């Protein structure tokens, strides 16, 4: 596997940052572009409120 990224989208740890990349997707059904990258929740933590004790 060979993954390449422009250094301008890397964070201080050398990993890609979606916030810096600010990707967009094309919605063909509605003929529009949408932005991606807004944080919705932390992985594996959002469901903890539903976990039974």
FENZI-V479437 format. One record per residue. N is the residue number from 0. RES is the residue in one small letter. SS is DSSP state (hx for helix, st for strand, lp for the rest). OMEGA is omega in whole degrees, 0 to 359 (999 if undefined). D_CENTER is the distance of its C-alpha to the mean C-alpha in Angstrom with 2 decimals. Layout:
N,RES,SS,OMEGA,D_CENTER / N,RES,SS,OMEGA,D_CENTER
//
This chain:
0,x,lp,179,20.64 / 1,x,lp,180,20.12 / 2,x,lp,179,16.71 / 3,x,lp,178,17.02 / 4,x,lp,175,14.95 / 5,x,lp,183,16.46 / 6,x,hx,181,17.10 / 7,x,hx,178,16.06 / 8,x,hx,179,12.29 / 9,x,st,177,13.12 / 10,x,lp,183,13.39 / 11,x,lp,178,16.81 / 12,x,lp,179,16.47 / 13,x,lp,179,15.83 / 14,x,lp,182,12.32 / 15,x,st,179,9.67 / 16,x,lp,178,7.74 / 17,x,hx,178,4.84 / 18,x,hx,178,7.29 / 19,x,hx,180,10.04 / 20,x,hx,181,9.06 / 21,x,lp,184,8.49 / 22,x,lp,175,8.25 / 23,x,st,175,10.54 / 24,x,st,178,11.89 / 25,x,st,177,15.58 / 26,x,st,185,17.07 / 27,x,lp,181,20.40 / 28,x,lp,182,22.05 / 29,x,lp,177,21.92 / 30,x,lp,180,21.82 / 31,x,st,176,19.08 / 32,x,st,180,15.86 / 33,x,st,177,12.86 / 34,x,st,182,10.06 / 35,x,lp,173,6.38 / 36,x,lp,178,4.17 / 37,x,lp,181,6.89 / 38,x,lp,178,7.19 / 39,x,lp,181,9.53 / 40,x,lp,174,11.05 / 41,x,lp,180,11.51 / 42,x,lp,176,11.73 / 43,x,lp,179,15.41 / 44,x,lp,184,16.54 / 45,x,hx,182,16.00 / 46,x,hx,182,18.74 / 47,x,hx,180,21.20 / 48,x,hx,181,22.85 / 49,x,hx,182,23.98 / 50,x,lp,179,25.33 / 51,x,lp,180,29.11 / 52,x,lp,999,31.08
//
